[in-house]
Amino acid sequence: MGTVSVPVIVSVADDQLADLPAVVDALRDAGLRLGEVLIAAGVVTGTVDSDRISSLSAVPGVVDVERERTVGLPPPDSPVQ
């Protein structure tokens, strides 16, 4: 069984935002397939092989790496609200 690609959200330290392009390059080198870079929030999204998540956490300037989650809500006319 091969590795599974998972969506992740990477939080970058506030004091590293001025050097965000270098952090993004290091994340790519660590295996991140880039999705979006949200500069104002200091967040980078993308996908990575599940066995490489810890590699992303080791990148200088990275505060947290978490798997992206999906939340489903019932439709507005549903009796469960």
Buried (B, 14 or more C-beta within 10 A) or exposed (E): EEEEBBBBBBBBBEEBBEBBEEBBBBBBEBBBEEBEBEEEEBBBBBBBBEEBBEBBBEBEBBEEBEEEEEEEEEEEEEEEE
